[in-house]
Amino acid sequence: MARKTQESRRLQQRAEAVIPGGVNSPVRAFRAVGGDPPFIVRGEGPRIWDADGNEYIDYVGSWGPLVLGHAAPAVVEAVVAAARKGTSFGASTPAEADLAEVVLSAFPAMEKVRFVSSGTEATMSAIRLARAYTGRKYIVKFEGCYHGHADALLVKAGSGVATLGIPGSAGVPEEFAQFTLALPYNNADAVDQAFKKFPGQIACVIVEPVVGNMGCVPPASGFLDALRYITSRDSALLIFDEVMTGFRLAFGGAQEVYGTAPDLTTLGKIIGGGLPVGAYAGPAEIMDLVAPLGPMYQAGTLSGNPLAMAAGLATLTYLRDNREVYGRMERTAATLVTMVASAAKDAGVPLTCNRVGSMFTWFFTAHPVTDWESAARCDVDAFGRFYRAMLDGGVYLPPSQFEAAFLGTEHAEEDVRQTVYAARQAFAGIKAARAGTATS
Ligand SMILES: *Cc1c(COP(=O)(O)O)cnc(C)c1O
């Protein structure tokens, strides 16, 4: 049954008159999938409700942060208690070191951390720091990896840029991106060649250790170790952008799961528990280059904001004290992804399922997806049809083939059952549409 959309459509039209595209982040637009984006008015646990009263199982989780689900009582209480004491001081508060200690306890290779207000700020600052530390200009990133919207990082940048089919971004002078080398993900040889071509000139390699921003793409066996080896060999820094994977794949992120330690780690999303927090961390030797101790400048009026610290601390302490949730999320996600895969098989719809822990993507292709080139070959029209049918079936997924979906601690068996049921209907629709085009 089609969902009601009248009120969301009215709100979208109103927003479009005053906000570009009606959205404050392009990934929220429904251009890639079609249909009316639901305007959300409330969330609780794994579910959200829109302005027309439709209820959805949410697999976006605010694009990653809400691992504990919506309006998690511990987080809400912590934020309210902090707000009662004042929302911002622009001076140090005890909560900042509280959160720093918990964050560092998760990452043994990191000794100091600086909080900022978004993942974009975290990666931008980490790169500035890598350049300051090494005195070098070039940086290596990978095609399809998204590291926020700083000028030098908007090169073959995955996520919304890929969804909208934009190669880079207008407004970035060539000169600002000339030191960014974009290489194919999972291709260690390409990295080795780049280091041979620019010896002693590459400051860092920045990578999503598990990619979420071209859809979920795991690192090939040995890829992260090869990056570790090559960067160390040339005295360049290795940056793991764990804005998405930190505290999601394990308490200690992808570096815990894969056993490879980077030099710098960038964080965001979950560490803010739904409020704006980003961070970059590393050994004291490198982090002490940051002002006021050193010459690398980075600042923020609302950095370490008390409400954001409170939400982050409530989220991380819950995860730290309930580590069994990682195993549970993994099992629930595995069941969900496998059951949807077999529903696709039954309907004869080619589907490739990539999943790491509670991150996953259903790619509409028969071929393995290991990098941007293989991701880009997916049937995005089939994805759009699937997407709209899932929405009608009460399932809210990221509105793009090139984004990862997330499951949280609150998703239960009944959510999985409803999702699989909706997927069966959706695949039947795709199969019928294909039969229709074949005969007409
Ligand atoms: C979301 C994301 C960012 C950007 O974070 P914002 O808070 O949106 O600025 C950077 N890197 C990765 C890997 C991300 O997933």
The ligand as an SDF file (V2000), in Angstrom:
LIG
                    3D

 15 15  0  0  0  0  0  0  0  0999 V2000
   30.1700   11.2750    7.4750 C   0  0  0  0  0  0  0  0  0  0  0  0
   31.5990   11.1440    7.1610 C   0  0  0  0  0  0  0  0  0  0  0  0
   32.4610   12.2520    7.1530 C   0  0  0  0  0  0  0  0  0  0  0  0
   31.9550   13.6640    7.3100 C   0  0  0  0  0  0  0  0  0  0  0  0
   31.3820   13.8970    8.5510 O   0  0  0  0  0  0  0  0  0  0  0  0
   30.3950   15.1600    8.7170 P   0  0  0  0  0  0  0  0  0  0  0  0
   30.0690   15.1490   10.1730 O   0  0  0  0  0  0  0  0  0  0  0  0
   29.2260   14.8840    7.8360 O   0  0  0  0  0  0  0  0  0  0  0  0
   31.1360   16.3620    8.3010 O   0  0  0  0  0  0  0  0  0  0  0  0
   33.8020   12.0390    6.9740 C   0  0  0  0  0  0  0  0  0  0  0  0
   34.2880   10.7980    6.7890 N   0  0  0  0  0  0  0  0  0  0  0  0
   33.5080    9.7150    6.7760 C   0  0  0  0  0  0  0  0  0  0  0  0
   34.1060    8.3710    6.6060 C   0  0  0  0  0  0  0  0  0  0  0  0
   32.1300    9.8500    6.9470 C   0  0  0  0  0  0  0  0  0  0  0  0
   31.3520    8.7680    6.8900 O   0  0  0  0  0  0  0  0  0  0  0  0
  1  2  1  0
  2  3  1  0
  2 14  2  0
  3  4  1  0
  3 10  2  0
  4  5  1  0
  5  6  1  0
  6  7  2  0
  6  8  1  0
  6  9  1  0
 10 11  1  0
 11 12  2  0
 12 13  1  0
 12 14  1  0
 14 15  1  0
M  END
$$$$
